[in-house]
Amino acid sequence: MKTRLFLLSSALLLAVTVRASAGPIYSYTTLDVPGATSTLANGINAAGDVVGVYYNASGSHGFLLSGGKYSTIDVPGHSETAAAGINAAGQIVGYSLRPGSGSAEGFLLSNGAFTLLDAPYTSTTLPAGINKSGQIVGSNGLGGSFLRSQQGTYSEVSLPNSATTILGGINDSGQIAGYEFKSFHSFLLSGNAYTNVDIGHADFTSAMGINNLGQIVGSYWLRNTDHGFVRNLDGDYETLDAPGAWSTTATGINDFGQVVGYFNDATRADHGFLATPEASVASSAPQSPGLILALLGVVSAGVYAWLRKKKPALA
C-alpha cells in the first residue's frame, strides 16, 4: 500500500549560518573508466567501493570500482544504465531506460541479482541512495520524490511549496539530504523537520549526499561555476575544487570523510574523482557511542546527475 509522507508547512525551518572552515587538506585521485569518454562517480561506502556512470560510443553504463578494478553494470534488456548509490553491504541502486519506452526504471543490485524498482503513479523511477537497512530514496520524474522501505513500500516525500524535490542520499538514521531543483535550495530532512543547508554566499546549493556523521556533500554555484562542498555538523563547510577543474560536483561521502564526485576540465570533459582527507574528518568529529556504532554502517549518496548534465535526458 502506498503511503504519503508530508512535510507540513508548519514544520520548523532552522536558519543556519554556514561559514568556511580551515578543514582537512584533500588528496585527489582522478577516476576514469578505461575507454570512457566521460566518467561520473556517484557514491562510496565505508570499504571505499565507488559506483557511478560512464559514457562511451555505445551509451551510458554503470560501474563499480572495487579493489582498484572497474566492473560494468548494465541492466539486462535495458539501455543507458547509471549506478547512483552503494551501501555497506555492497547493494547498489541506480536506473536505466526501459526498452522501447525510453522512460527510466530503477534497480536494486544485490548479490548479483537485479530487482526492478517502480515508484507508484509514474513511468520514471530514479533511485539515488540506499542505507544499511535497505531504505532507498530517489525521484519520480514528476517533480516528486520517494522513500522506499526495506519491505518495498513507497512513501511520497513532498516538501512544502516545492515544485520539484530531488532526494540525494539517506544515512542509517534515516536522515535525508536533497534540494529543490528549480530554486536549488538545499535541505536536511530529519523526521518531519527540515533544515536549510544552503551555502550562504552561493547563488544555488545542491545537497547530494550524507554520511552517518551528518556531513553533507554537494555543489554550490558561484560566479558561473560549480564548486563541491563538505558541510559539517557545526555548519562549517569546506570547498572542494579538483585540480585543473573548471567545475566540481561532490556527490557522495563515507564515514571516513572520503568524497566522490566529478569535475569538468578545461576542455569540458567529465572525470570522476576521489578526495581523501589527509586527516580524517570522521576521526576529528565529536563522537558518541551512537556515532561509533554508526560507523559499522554507511550510506552512499546517489545523484540524479543527468538533471545537471547536458546528456540525453530521461523521459
N, C-alpha and C positions, 0 to 999 in steps of 0.2 A: 504494500500500500504506500502510495506517495504521501509524504508529509511535507509541511511547509515550515521553514524556519524564518520568521520575520524579525528583522531588527527594528524595533519600534522607534518611531521618530522621536519619542521622548527619551530614548537611551542617551546616556551621558556621553558627550563627545569631549574627551580630555584634550585640552590645549597643551601642546608640548613644544618647548623651545629646544631646537637642536643646534648643536654647535660642533665645529670641527675639533678634533682632539689629536693629540700627538700620540697616535696609536702605533701598532707594530709596523715594522718595515716588511713589505711583502716581496718574496721572490716569485717571479712569473715564469711559467712553463707554457709555451705555445702548444696547442693541441690541434693537429691537422691529421685527419684520417688519410692514409695513403691513397693517392689517386683522386681525392676530392677537390672540387673547385671552391668549396665553401664548407666550413665546419662550425657548428654552434654547440657548446656544452651547456646542458640544462640542469643537471642535478648531480649530487655527490653524496655518498653515505660515509659512515664512520670508517669503513675499511678503505676508503679512497677510491672506490669504484665510481666511474663517471659515465653518465648517459647523455645523449644528445642526438643531433641530426646532422647529416652531411649531404651535400649535393654533388652529383656528377652528371654525366651525359644522360643517364637513364632516369634521373629524377632525384627524389629525396629518399633517404634511408635512415633509420635509427641506428645508433651504435652503442655498444658497451665497451668501455676501456677498463680492463681489469688486469692487474699484474703486468702492466706495460703492453698488453696485447689488445688490439681492436677486434671486436666481433660485430658483424652486421645484424641488424634486427629488421626484418620485413614480415609484416602480417601476411600469411598465406592467402592468395587470391585477391589481395588489396594492392593499392599502389600508394606512393608518396607517404611513407611511414616516418614518424618522428617519435623519439623517446623523450619523455619530459621529466620523469622523476624516478627515484630508486630509494628503497628503504633499507633498514639494517639487515633484513633477511634476503636482500637481493631481488625482491619483487619490483618489477618495472612497469610503469604506466606510460601511456602515450596515445597516439591516434594515427589514423591512416584514412585513405579515401576508399569508399565502397566502390566496387566495380560497377560501372555504368552510370551511377547517380552523381558521382563527383562530390557527395557530401561526406563529412568526416564522421568516423565511428571510433570510439575509444577502445583501448585494450588494456588488459592486465596480463603480464607475462610472469608466470610463477612456476618454478621448477620445470622450465622448458615448454610449458603449455600455455596457449593463448586463451583468454576469456574475453569475449567482445562485450563492450560496455555501451549501453544506450540509455541516456537520460530520458525521462518521460516527456512527451509533448514537443519533441524537437527531432529534426533529422541530423543534427550536428552535436556531437559529444566530444569535448576536448579536455581530457584529464590533464592536470598539471602537477599534482604531487600526491604522495602516499606516505602514511606514517607507519609506525611499528605495528599498530593493531589492525592495519589494513584499511583505515579510513582514507577515502580518496576525495580530493577536491578538484574542481575544474569549471569550465564554462560551457554553455549550451548553444552558443552561436546566435541567440536571440536577444542578447543583452543581459541575460541572467546567468547565475552560477549555481553549482550544486555541491552538496556534501553527500557522498555515498558511504553508508555504513559497511562494516565487515560482512553483514548479512545481506547486503545488496539493496537496502532501502535508500531511496533518493530523497533528500530534503533540499528544498529550494532556499538559497541564500539571497535575500533581497535587501539591499541597503536602502535606507530612506532617501528619497529624492534622487536616486541614481538611475540614469538611463541605461548604462552598460557597466556591469560589475564584473571584474576579472579576478579570480582567485589564483594566487601564485603558488602557495605552499601551505602545508599543515604540519605542526610538530606533534610529538607524542602526547602532549597535554591537550591537544585539540585546538590550540591557538592557530589562527589563520592569518596570513598576510596577503594583501591584494591591493587593487586600485580601481578607480573609476575610469573607464577607458576614454571617455570623451573629455573629461576635465583633467585627468591624470593626477587626482588627489589620492594619496595612499593611506592605508589603514591597517591597524592590527585589530582583529576580531577575537575577543575572548569572552566566551559565553554569549550573552546578548548585548554586550557593550563593545563599542569600537573606539579606538584611539587614533587620532590623526598622526601619521608619522611622516609627513612631508618634510623634505629638507628645506629649511626656512627661506634661504636666498634663491632657491631654484624656481624656474618658470613652471616646471612639471616634475612630478615624482612618481615612479612606478615601483612598488614593492613586489618582489617576485619570489622571495624565499625566506624561510625562517628555520632556525635550529632549536634544539631543546633548551638552550640558554636564553632564548628570546631575542637573539640577534637577528636582524632583518637585513636582507640584501636586495638590491635592485639598481635602478638607474635614475639619475635626475638630469633634466635638460637645462642647460645654462649657456647663454651666448652661442646658440646654434650648434651645440653638440651635446652628446650624451656622456655622462661620467658615471661609473659604477660607484656604489657606496656600501659600507657596512655600518648599520646603526646599532649601537649598543644599548643596554638596558637603561643607562642613565641619560639617554638622549644624545650623547655624543656620537659623532659619526666620523668615519674615515673615508676619504675619496679614493677610488681605485681607477687609475688610468694605466692601462697596459702600455709597456714601452713601444713607442712608434705608432701608437694608435691615434686615429682621427676621432673615434668614439669608442666608448667602453660600456658594456652592459653586464652587470653581475646577476646571476640567475639562481644560484644555489650555494648553501653554506652548510658544512657539517659541524659537529660539536667540538672539533679541534681547530675551528676557525679557518679551515681551508675553503676557499671560494672558487667557484667556477662561473664561467660566462663566455662571452665572445666579444671580440673587438673588430673594428673596421680599420684597415690600414690606409696608408696614403693613396693606394690605388683603388680603394673602396672594396677590397677583397675581405671576406669574413674569415676569422680564425677563432677557434676556441682557446680558452686559457684556464690554467690552474694557478691561483695565487695562494702561496703558503706563507703564513706569518712566521718571521724568524723567532718571535716569542709568541707562544700560543695564546690567542685571545681567551680560549676556554680556561687555560690554567691561571690566567691573571684575573678572571672574573670572580666576584664573591660567590662562594659555593655553599650550599646547604646539603644535608643528606638527600633531599629530594632531587637536587640538581645532579648530585653524584650518581644517584640511581638512574637519572635520565640519560646519563652518558652511555648506559647499556643499550639504548635505542637511538635511532637517528631519523631525522626527517629529510627527505630530499625534495627540493622545490623544483617543481617544473615550471615551464613558462610557455605561454602561448606566443612563441616568438614570431609566428607568421603574421600576427597582427601588426608587429612593428617593422617588418621587413617587406621590401618590395619584391616579393616572390609570388608565384601563382597562388591566389587566395583560395582558401577552402570555402566551398559554398555552404 
